Amino acid sequence: MTTLATRCTITSRGFTRNFGAAKRSVVGGPVIITDHGRPAFALLSIDDYNRLAREQPISLLDAMDAIACDEAPDLDAVRRAGEVRTTDYGEDVR
């Protein structure tokens, strides 16, 4: 997973008042925009966004394996590569 170094933090009010400065700050890494003192948004360059968007998401099984747990249940999960199941809902459901 790619991590981006955060170089700049700005309040939402500061972001609204000086959007140009926020855009210029993105050159050094993402700009974190706070709302009521808490990180709420991230402004990043299109290059950083495209790089993050290209990364492959992890599987549910990998995500579950990454969760630290004191008492993990003993489950025999089987990874089935290439197997796709389809579901037939009958009529067109919208």
Biopython code that builds the backbone (N, CA, C, O; Angstrom):
import numpy as np
from Bio.PDB.StructureBuilder import StructureBuilder

atoms = [
    (1, "MET", "N", (0.847, -1.174, 0.000)),
    (1, "MET", "CA", (0.000, 0.000, 0.000)),
    (1, "MET", "C", (0.892, 1.236, 0.000)),
    (1, "MET", "O", (1.863, 1.301, 0.754)),
    (2, "THR", "N", (0.576, 2.191, -0.820)),
    (2, "THR", "CA", (1.338, 3.428, -0.922)),
    (2, "THR", "C", (0.944, 4.378, 0.190)),
    (2, "THR", "O", (-0.237, 4.545, 0.492)),
    (3, "THR", "N", (1.942, 4.997, 0.797)),
    (3, "THR", "CA", (1.657, 6.045, 1.772)),
    (3, "THR", "C", (2.205, 7.346, 1.234)),
    (3, "THR", "O", (3.238, 7.369, 0.565)),
    (4, "LEU", "N", (1.517, 8.417, 1.526)),
    (4, "LEU", "CA", (1.931, 9.738, 1.079)),
    (4, "LEU", "C", (2.320, 10.562, 2.291)),
    (4, "LEU", "O", (1.599, 10.586, 3.288)),
    (5, "ALA", "N", (3.455, 11.237, 2.209)),
    (5, "ALA", "CA", (3.897, 12.081, 3.318)),
    (5, "ALA", "C", (3.015, 13.326, 3.383)),
    (5, "ALA", "O", (2.832, 14.027, 2.387)),
    (6, "THR", "N", (2.479, 13.585, 4.557)),
    (6, "THR", "CA", (1.658, 14.781, 4.748)),
    (6, "THR", "C", (2.573, 15.922, 5.160)),
    (6, "THR", "O", (3.311, 15.820, 6.139)),
    (7, "ARG", "N", (2.517, 16.986, 4.419)),
    (7, "ARG", "CA", (3.393, 18.118, 4.670)),
    (7, "ARG", "C", (2.637, 19.317, 5.195)),
    (7, "ARG", "O", (3.232, 20.170, 5.853)),
    (8, "CYS", "N", (1.350, 19.413, 4.929)),
    (8, "CYS", "CA", (0.608, 20.632, 5.221)),
    (8, "CYS", "C", (-0.779, 20.298, 5.760)),
    (8, "CYS", "O", (-1.460, 19.399, 5.267)),
    (9, "THR", "N", (-1.171, 21.040, 6.773)),
    (9, "THR", "CA", (-2.526, 20.945, 7.312)),
    (9, "THR", "C", (-3.117, 22.347, 7.311)),
    (9, "THR", "O", (-2.438, 23.316, 7.652)),
    (10, "ILE", "N", (-4.377, 22.449, 6.928)),
    (10, "ILE", "CA", (-5.045, 23.750, 6.845)),
    (10, "ILE", "C", (-6.470, 23.604, 7.368)),
    (10, "ILE", "O", (-7.089, 22.553, 7.204)),
    (11, "THR", "N", (-6.986, 24.649, 7.992)),
    (11, "THR", "CA", (-8.369, 24.602, 8.465)),
    (11, "THR", "C", (-9.308, 24.750, 7.275)),
    (11, "THR", "O", (-8.905, 25.235, 6.218)),
    (12, "SER", "N", (-10.547, 24.336, 7.445)),
    (12, "SER", "CA", (-11.510, 24.477, 6.351)),
    (12, "SER", "C", (-11.729, 25.957, 6.025)),
    (12, "SER", "O", (-11.927, 26.311, 4.862)),
    (13, "ARG", "N", (-11.696, 26.818, 7.039)),
    (13, "ARG", "CA", (-11.840, 28.256, 6.807)),
    (13, "ARG", "C", (-10.646, 28.789, 6.001)),
    (13, "ARG", "O", (-10.824, 29.553, 5.052)),
    (14, "GLY", "N", (-9.431, 28.381, 6.386)),
    (14, "GLY", "CA", (-8.238, 28.798, 5.650)),
    (14, "GLY", "C", (-8.252, 28.287, 4.221)),
    (14, "GLY", "O", (-7.819, 28.982, 3.302)),
    (15, "PHE", "N", (-8.752, 27.065, 4.034)),
    (15, "PHE", "CA", (-8.854, 26.488, 2.692)),
    (15, "PHE", "C", (-9.802, 27.313, 1.828)),
    (15, "PHE", "O", (-9.502, 27.600, 0.669)),
    (16, "THR", "N", (-10.943, 27.692, 2.391)),
    (16, "THR", "CA", (-11.930, 28.486, 1.652)),
    (16, "THR", "C", (-11.377, 29.857, 1.307)),
    (16, "THR", "O", (-11.593, 30.363, 0.206)),
    (17, "ARG", "N", (-10.673, 30.448, 2.238)),
    (17, "ARG", "CA", (-10.156, 31.803, 2.023)),
    (17, "ARG", "C", (-8.938, 31.856, 1.123)),
    (17, "ARG", "O", (-8.702, 32.868, 0.464)),
    (18, "ASN", "N", (-8.151, 30.776, 1.083)),
    (18, "ASN", "CA", (-6.927, 30.819, 0.290)),
    (18, "ASN", "C", (-6.718, 29.512, -0.461)),
    (18, "ASN", "O", (-5.759, 28.781, -0.214)),
    (19, "PHE", "N", (-7.624, 29.237, -1.373)),
    (19, "PHE", "CA", (-7.578, 28.008, -2.159)),
    (19, "PHE", "C", (-6.295, 27.912, -2.979)),
    (19, "PHE", "O", (-5.732, 26.828, -3.132)),
    (20, "GLY", "N", (-5.840, 29.033, -3.499)),
    (20, "GLY", "CA", (-4.616, 29.045, -4.317)),
    (20, "GLY", "C", (-3.409, 28.555, -3.543)),
    (20, "GLY", "O", (-2.604, 27.789, -4.072)),
    (21, "ALA", "N", (-3.270, 28.989, -2.290)),
    (21, "ALA", "CA", (-2.141, 28.543, -1.466)),
    (21, "ALA", "C", (-2.238, 27.041, -1.194)),
    (21, "ALA", "O", (-1.224, 26.342, -1.183)),
    (22, "ALA", "N", (-3.451, 26.550, -0.977)),
    (22, "ALA", "CA", (-3.637, 25.112, -0.752)),
    (22, "ALA", "C", (-3.234, 24.328, -1.990)),
    (22, "ALA", "O", (-2.583, 23.289, -1.883)),
    (23, "LYS", "N", (-3.617, 24.819, -3.167)),
    (23, "LYS", "CA", (-3.242, 24.135, -4.414)),
    (23, "LYS", "C", (-1.727, 24.101, -4.569)),
    (23, "LYS", "O", (-1.169, 23.077, -4.960)),
    (24, "ARG", "N", (-1.060, 25.204, -4.268)),
    (24, "ARG", "CA", (0.398, 25.243, -4.391)),
    (24, "ARG", "C", (1.068, 24.308, -3.384)),
    (24, "ARG", "O", (2.123, 23.743, -3.672)),
    (25, "SER", "N", (0.472, 24.144, -2.222)),
    (25, "SER", "CA", (1.039, 23.280, -1.182)),
    (25, "SER", "C", (0.976, 21.812, -1.544)),
    (25, "SER", "O", (1.751, 21.015, -1.015)),
    (26, "VAL", "N", (0.074, 21.437, -2.428)),
    (26, "VAL", "CA", (-0.095, 20.026, -2.819)),
    (26, "VAL", "C", (1.143, 19.494, -3.533)),
    (26, "VAL", "O", (1.345, 18.281, -3.589)),
    (27, "VAL", "N", (1.962, 20.369, -4.071)),
    (27, "VAL", "CA", (3.182, 19.940, -4.772)),
    (27, "VAL", "C", (4.069, 19.120, -3.834)),
    (27, "VAL", "O", (4.730, 18.184, -4.285)),
    (28, "GLY", "N", (4.098, 19.447, -2.553)),
    (28, "GLY", "CA", (4.934, 18.731, -1.592)),
    (28, "GLY", "C", (4.279, 17.524, -0.960)),
    (28, "GLY", "O", (4.915, 16.837, -0.161)),
    (29, "GLY", "N", (3.046, 17.242, -1.284)),
    (29, "GLY", "CA", (2.323, 16.113, -0.700)),
    (29, "GLY", "C", (0.896, 16.534, -0.399)),
    (29, "GLY", "O", (0.539, 17.695, -0.598)),
    (30, "PRO", "N", (0.080, 15.616, 0.074)),
    (30, "PRO", "CA", (-1.324, 15.923, 0.333)),
    (30, "PRO", "C", (-1.487, 17.036, 1.371)),
    (30, "PRO", "O", (-0.678, 17.172, 2.289)),
    (31, "VAL", "N", (-2.532, 17.812, 1.209)),
    (31, "VAL", "CA", (-2.901, 18.841, 2.167)),
    (31, "VAL", "C", (-4.097, 18.304, 2.946)),
    (31, "VAL", "O", (-5.124, 17.963, 2.358)),
    (32, "ILE", "N", (-3.963, 18.229, 4.264)),
    (32, "ILE", "CA", (-5.056, 17.762, 5.114)),
    (32, "ILE", "C", (-5.877, 18.974, 5.518)),
    (32, "ILE", "O", (-5.337, 19.954, 6.031)),
    (33, "ILE", "N", (-7.187, 18.908, 5.286)),
    (33, "ILE", "CA", (-8.104, 19.994, 5.623)),
    (33, "ILE", "C", (-8.868, 19.565, 6.860)),
    (33, "ILE", "O", (-9.523, 18.523, 6.875)),
    (34, "THR", "N", (-8.774, 20.390, 7.903)),
    (34, "THR", "CA", (-9.436, 20.055, 9.158)),
    (34, "THR", "C", (-10.785, 20.749, 9.273)),
    (34, "THR", "O", (-10.998, 21.824, 8.712)),
    (35, "ASP", "N", (-11.679, 20.123, 10.002)),
    (35, "ASP", "CA", (-12.989, 20.684, 10.296)),
    (35, "ASP", "C", (-13.182, 20.553, 11.801)),
    (35, "ASP", "O", (-13.215, 19.441, 12.328)),
    (36, "HIS", "N", (-13.307, 21.663, 12.485)),
    (36, "HIS", "CA", (-13.414, 21.689, 13.946)),
    (36, "HIS", "C", (-12.226, 20.990, 14.602)),
    (36, "HIS", "O", (-12.379, 20.279, 15.595)),
    (37, "GLY", "N", (-11.025, 21.206, 14.025)),
    (37, "GLY", "CA", (-9.795, 20.677, 14.606)),
    (37, "GLY", "C", (-9.493, 19.228, 14.294)),
    (37, "GLY", "O", (-8.478, 18.704, 14.752)),
    (38, "ARG", "N", (-10.345, 18.563, 13.526)),
    (38, "ARG", "CA", (-10.128, 17.150, 13.203)),
    (38, "ARG", "C", (-9.919, 16.990, 11.702)),
    (38, "ARG", "O", (-10.591, 17.663, 10.920)),
    (39, "PRO", "N", (-9.003, 16.114, 11.277)),
    (39, "PRO", "CA", (-8.815, 15.882, 9.842)),
    (39, "PRO", "C", (-10.129, 15.435, 9.210)),
    (39, "PRO", "O", (-10.779, 14.509, 9.696)),
    (40, "ALA", "N", (-10.517, 16.106, 8.112)),
    (40, "ALA", "CA", (-11.794, 15.788, 7.473)),
    (40, "ALA", "C", (-11.631, 15.455, 5.989)),
    (40, "ALA", "O", (-12.360, 14.619, 5.456)),
    (41, "PHE", "N", (-10.686, 16.102, 5.328)),
    (41, "PHE", "CA", (-10.509, 15.911, 3.882)),
    (41, "PHE", "C", (-9.033, 15.922, 3.544)),
    (41, "PHE", "O", (-8.205, 16.386, 4.327)),
    (42, "ALA", "N", (-8.712, 15.403, 2.364)),
    (42, "ALA", "CA", (-7.339, 15.460, 1.861)),
    (42, "ALA", "C", (-7.382, 15.972, 0.428)),
    (42, "ALA", "O", (-8.148, 15.482, -0.402)),
    (43, "LEU", "N", (-6.554, 16.957, 0.161)),
    (43, "LEU", "CA", (-6.408, 17.499, -1.190)),
    (43, "LEU", "C", (-5.096, 16.966, -1.724)),
    (43, "LEU", "O", (-4.048, 17.197, -1.121)),
    (44, "LEU", "N", (-5.131, 16.251, -2.853)),
    (44, "LEU", "CA", (-3.905, 15.721, -3.420)),
    (44, "LEU", "C", (-3.826, 15.993, -4.905)),
    (44, "LEU", "O", (-4.824, 16.270, -5.570)),
    (45, "SER", "N", (-2.613, 15.905, -5.397)),
    (45, "SER", "CA", (-2.400, 16.142, -6.822)),
    (45, "SER", "C", (-3.049, 15.018, -7.622)),
    (45, "SER", "O", (-3.281, 13.926, -7.104)),
    (46, "ILE", "N", (-3.334, 15.294, -8.868)),
    (46, "ILE", "CA", (-3.948, 14.270, -9.723)),
    (46, "ILE", "C", (-3.000, 13.089, -9.918)),
    (46, "ILE", "O", (-3.450, 11.952, -10.059)),
    (47, "ASP", "N", (-1.695, 13.349, -9.925)),
    (47, "ASP", "CA", (-0.724, 12.250, -10.051)),
    (47, "ASP", "C", (-0.792, 11.322, -8.835)),
    (47, "ASP", "O", (-0.795, 10.100, -8.982)),
    (48, "ASP", "N", (-0.847, 11.905, -7.634)),
    (48, "ASP", "CA", (-0.976, 11.085, -6.424)),
    (48, "ASP", "C", (-2.292, 10.316, -6.432)),
    (48, "ASP", "O", (-2.328, 9.136, -6.084)),
    (49, "TYR", "N", (-3.364, 10.981, -6.826)),
    (49, "TYR", "CA", (-4.669, 10.324, -6.881)),
    (49, "TYR", "C", (-4.641, 9.142, -7.854)),
    (49, "TYR", "O", (-5.097, 8.048, -7.521)),
    (50, "ASN", "N", (-4.103, 9.370, -9.061)),
    (50, "ASN", "CA", (-4.057, 8.298, -10.063)),
    (50, "ASN", "C", (-3.214, 7.130, -9.577)),
    (50, "ASN", "O", (-3.561, 5.974, -9.818)),
    (51, "ARG", "N", (-2.107, 7.420, -8.892)),
    (51, "ARG", "CA", (-1.265, 6.338, -8.373)),
    (51, "ARG", "C", (-2.027, 5.533, -7.326)),
    (51, "ARG", "O", (-1.963, 4.304, -7.332)),
    (52, "LEU", "N", (-2.744, 6.201, -6.431)),
    (52, "LEU", "CA", (-3.527, 5.494, -5.415)),
    (52, "LEU", "C", (-4.688, 4.724, -6.032)),
    (52, "LEU", "O", (-5.011, 3.626, -5.580)),
    (53, "ALA", "N", (-5.314, 5.286, -7.051)),
    (53, "ALA", "CA", (-6.470, 4.638, -7.684)),
    (53, "ALA", "C", (-6.064, 3.376, -8.439)),
    (53, "ALA", "O", (-6.882, 2.471, -8.604)),
    (54, "ARG", "N", (-4.825, 3.301, -8.897)),
    (54, "ARG", "CA", (-4.369, 2.121, -9.635)),
    (54, "ARG", "C", (-4.074, 0.934, -8.734)),
    (54, "ARG", "O", (-4.023, -0.200, -9.209)),
    (55, "GLU", "N", (-3.881, 1.170, -7.454)),
    (55, "GLU", "CA", (-3.558, 0.065, -6.552)),
    (55, "GLU", "C", (-4.714, -0.922, -6.482)),
    (55, "GLU", "O", (-5.883, -0.537, -6.497)),
    (56, "GLN", "N", (-4.371, -2.177, -6.405)),
    (56, "GLN", "CA", (-5.380, -3.221, -6.319)),
    (56, "GLN", "C", (-5.898, -3.320, -4.890)),
    (56, "GLN", "O", (-5.106, -3.344, -3.949)),
    (57, "PRO", "N", (-7.209, -3.378, -4.716)),
    (57, "PRO", "CA", (-7.752, -3.541, -3.372)),
    (57, "PRO", "C", (-7.395, -4.922, -2.833)),
    (57, "PRO", "O", (-7.223, -5.867, -3.603)),
    (58, "ILE", "N", (-7.285, -5.041, -1.520)),
    (58, "ILE", "CA", (-6.989, -6.342, -0.945)),
    (58, "ILE", "C", (-8.282, -7.144, -0.830)),
    (58, "ILE", "O", (-9.374, -6.578, -0.790)),
    (59, "SER", "N", (-8.147, -8.441, -0.779)),
    (59, "SER", "CA", (-9.325, -9.297, -0.665)),
    (59, "SER", "C", (-9.878, -9.231, 0.753)),
    (59, "SER", "O", (-9.182, -8.816, 1.680)),
    (60, "LEU", "N", (-11.110, -9.637, 0.914)),
    (60, "LEU", "CA", (-11.742, -9.662, 2.230)),
    (60, "LEU", "C", (-10.973, -10.586, 3.167)),
    (60, "LEU", "O", (-10.800, -10.268, 4.343)),
    (61, "LEU", "N", (-10.515, -11.715, 2.663)),
    (61, "LEU", "CA", (-9.770, -12.657, 3.488)),
    (61, "LEU", "C", (-8.461, -12.029, 3.962)),
    (61, "LEU", "O", (-8.087, -12.200, 5.123)),
    (62, "ASP", "N", (-7.756, -11.306, 3.087)),
    (62, "ASP", "CA", (-6.526, -10.624, 3.483)),
    (62, "ASP", "C", (-6.814, -9.545, 4.522)),
    (62, "ASP", "O", (-6.050, -9.379, 5.473)),
    (63, "ALA", "N", (-7.912, -8.810, 4.343)),
    (63, "ALA", "CA", (-8.274, -7.777, 5.311)),
    (63, "ALA", "C", (-8.577, -8.393, 6.667)),
    (63, "ALA", "O", (-8.187, -7.846, 7.698)),
    (64, "MET", "N", (-9.265, -9.520, 6.673)),
    (64, "MET", "CA", (-9.588, -10.191, 7.931)),
    (64, "MET", "C", (-8.323, -10.746, 8.581)),
    (64, "MET", "O", (-8.195, -10.723, 9.805)),
    (65, "ASP", "N", (-7.387, -11.246, 7.770)),
    (65, "ASP", "CA", (-6.127, -11.755, 8.310)),
    (65, "ASP", "C", (-5.316, -10.649, 8.969)),
    (65, "ASP", "O", (-4.557, -10.911, 9.902)),
    (66, "ALA", "N", (-5.467, -9.410, 8.495)),
    (66, "ALA", "CA", (-4.698, -8.288, 9.021)),
    (66, "ALA", "C", (-5.227, -7.770, 10.353)),
    (66, "ALA", "O", (-4.543, -7.001, 11.028)),
    (67, "ILE", "N", (-6.430, -8.178, 10.740)),
    (67, "ILE", "CA", (-7.028, -7.710, 11.993)),
    (67, "ILE", "C", (-6.413, -8.481, 13.155)),
    (67, "ILE", "O", (-6.428, -9.712, 13.187)),
    (68, "ALA", "N", (-5.870, -7.724, 14.110)),
    (68, "ALA", "CA", (-5.291, -8.358, 15.295)),
    (68, "ALA", "C", (-6.418, -8.843, 16.198)),
    (68, "ALA", "O", (-7.367, -8.110, 16.475)),
    (69, "CYS", "N", (-6.300, -10.075, 16.648)),
    (69, "CYS", "CA", (-7.357, -10.657, 17.470)),
    (69, "CYS", "C", (-6.713, -11.589, 18.491)),
    (69, "CYS", "O", (-5.864, -12.411, 18.147)),
    (70, "ASP", "N", (-7.132, -11.450, 19.767)),
    (70, "ASP", "CA", (-6.591, -12.320, 20.816)),
    (70, "ASP", "C", (-7.080, -13.751, 20.668)),
    (70, "ASP", "O", (-6.298, -14.696, 20.764)),
    (71, "GLU", "N", (-8.372, -13.906, 20.436)),
    (71, "GLU", "CA", (-8.959, -15.235, 20.287)),
    (71, "GLU", "C", (-9.562, -15.380, 18.906)),
    (71, "GLU", "O", (-10.736, -15.069, 18.701)),
    (72, "ALA", "N", (-8.781, -15.843, 17.971)),
    (72, "ALA", "CA", (-9.268, -16.022, 16.609)),
    (72, "ALA", "C", (-9.993, -17.361, 16.506)),
    (72, "ALA", "O", (-9.473, -18.382, 16.956)),
    (73, "PRO", "N", (-11.189, -17.366, 15.916)),
    (73, "PRO", "CA", (-11.885, -18.634, 15.727)),
    (73, "PRO", "C", (-11.129, -19.498, 14.726)),
    (73, "PRO", "O", (-10.460, -18.980, 13.833)),
    (74, "ASP", "N", (-11.234, -20.786, 14.873)),
    (74, "ASP", "CA", (-10.556, -21.712, 13.981)),
    (74, "ASP", "C", (-11.448, -21.957, 12.763)),
    (74, "ASP", "O", (-12.344, -22.800, 12.799)),
    (75, "LEU", "N", (-11.195, -21.219, 11.698)),
    (75, "LEU", "CA", (-11.972, -21.351, 10.465)),
    (75, "LEU", "C", (-11.075, -21.860, 9.354)),
    (75, "LEU", "O", (-9.917, -21.459, 9.238)),
    (76, "ASP", "N", (-11.615, -22.735, 8.550)),
    (76, "ASP", "CA", (-10.880, -23.216, 7.395)),
    (76, "ASP", "C", (-11.356, -22.463, 6.173)),
    (76, "ASP", "O", (-12.220, -22.946, 5.442)),
    (77, "ALA", "N", (-10.799, -21.278, 5.942)),
    (77, "ALA", "CA", (-11.160, -20.478, 4.770)),
    (77, "ALA", "C", (-10.334, -20.953, 3.586)),
    (77, "ALA", "O", (-9.120, -21.131, 3.686)),
    (78, "VAL", "N", (-11.004, -21.152, 2.482)),
    (78, "VAL", "CA", (-10.332, -21.637, 1.288)),
    (78, "VAL", "C", (-10.368, -20.555, 0.231)),
    (78, "VAL", "O", (-11.425, -20.006, -0.080)),
    (79, "ARG", "N", (-9.210, -20.255, -0.316)),
    (79, "ARG", "CA", (-9.097, -19.284, -1.398)),
    (79, "ARG", "C", (-9.324, -20.009, -2.714)),
    (79, "ARG", "O", (-8.652, -20.999, -3.002)),
    (80, "ARG", "N", (-10.256, -19.530, -3.505)),
    (80, "ARG", "CA", (-10.550, -20.161, -4.788)),
    (80, "ARG", "C", (-10.276, -19.175, -5.902)),
    (80, "ARG", "O", (-11.108, -18.323, -6.214)),
    (81, "ALA", "N", (-9.125, -19.294, -6.485)),
    (81, "ALA", "CA", (-8.716, -18.375, -7.543)),
    (81, "ALA", "C", (-9.493, -18.671, -8.823)),
    (81, "ALA", "O", (-9.619, -19.823, -9.239)),
    (82, "GLY", "N", (-10.007, -17.615, -9.433)),
    (82, "GLY", "CA", (-10.659, -17.748, -10.724)),
    (82, "GLY", "C", (-12.098, -18.221, -10.691)),
    (82, "GLY", "O", (-12.763, -18.216, -11.727)),
    (83, "GLU", "N", (-12.596, -18.625, -9.549)),
    (83, "GLU", "CA", (-13.973, -19.107, -9.476)),
    (83, "GLU", "C", (-14.926, -17.932, -9.289)),
    (83, "GLU", "O", (-14.778, -17.145, -8.354)),
    (84, "VAL", "N", (-15.892, -17.822, -10.172)),
    (84, "VAL", "CA", (-16.870, -16.738, -10.099)),
    (84, "VAL", "C", (-18.254, -17.349, -10.027)),
    (84, "VAL", "O", (-18.615, -18.198, -10.841)),
    (85, "ARG", "N", (-19.031, -16.907, -9.041)),
    (85, "ARG", "CA", (-20.409, -17.379, -8.936)),
    (85, "ARG", "C", (-21.334, -16.258, -9.375)),
    (85, "ARG", "O", (-21.121, -15.097, -9.026)),
    (86, "THR", "N", (-22.343, -16.600, -10.129)),
    (86, "THR", "CA", (-23.329, -15.600, -10.559)),
    (86, "THR", "C", (-24.631, -15.850, -9.834)),
    (86, "THR", "O", (-24.903, -16.960, -9.376)),
    (87, "THR", "N", (-25.415, -14.827, -9.738)),
    (87, "THR", "CA", (-26.719, -14.925, -9.079)),
    (87, "THR", "C", (-27.802, -14.533, -10.066)),
    (87, "THR", "O", (-27.690, -13.508, -10.739)),
    (88, "ASP", "N", (-28.844, -15.336, -10.159)),
    (88, "ASP", "CA", (-29.933, -15.061, -11.066)),
    (88, "ASP", "C", (-31.106, -14.551, -10.228)),
    (88, "ASP", "O", (-31.678, -15.292, -9.428)),
    (89, "TYR", "N", (-31.451, -13.294, -10.417)),
    (89, "TYR", "CA", (-32.559, -12.694, -9.696)),
    (89, "TYR", "C", (-33.878, -12.799, -10.455)),
    (89, "TYR", "O", (-34.879, -12.202, -10.059)),
    (90, "GLY", "N", (-33.872, -13.535, -11.512)),
    (90, "GLY", "CA", (-35.101, -13.685, -12.302)),
    (90, "GLY", "C", (-35.329, -12.460, -13.169)),
    (90, "GLY", "O", (-34.541, -12.173, -14.070)),
    (91, "GLU", "N", (-36.402, -11.742, -12.898)),
    (91, "GLU", "CA", (-36.722, -10.570, -13.671)),
    (91, "GLU", "C", (-35.752, -9.439, -13.385)),
    (91, "GLU", "O", (-35.049, -9.454, -12.374)),
    (92, "ASP", "N", (-35.716, -8.474, -14.264)),
    (92, "ASP", "CA", (-34.835, -7.319, -14.117)),
    (92, "ASP", "C", (-35.208, -6.558, -12.847)),
    (92, "ASP", "O", (-36.326, -6.061, -12.718)),
    (93, "VAL", "N", (-34.276, -6.473, -11.924)),
    (93, "VAL", "CA", (-34.506, -5.791, -10.651)),
    (93, "VAL", "C", (-33.779, -4.460, -10.694)),
    (93, "VAL", "O", (-32.572, -4.420, -10.933)),
    (94, "ARG", "N", (-34.496, -3.373, -10.466)),
    (94, "ARG", "CA", (-33.885, -2.034, -10.446)),
    (94, "ARG", "C", (-34.391, -1.264, -9.296)),
    (94, "ARG", "O", (-33.997, -0.114, -9.103)),
]
sb = StructureBuilder()
sb.init_structure("model")
sb.init_model(0)
sb.init_chain("A")
sb.init_seg("    ")
for serial, (resi, resn, name, xyz) in enumerate(atoms, 1):
    if name == "N":
        sb.init_residue(resn, " ", resi, " ")
    sb.init_atom(name, np.array(xyz, "f"), 0.0, 1.0, " ", f" {name:<3s}", serial, name[0])
structure = sb.get_structure()
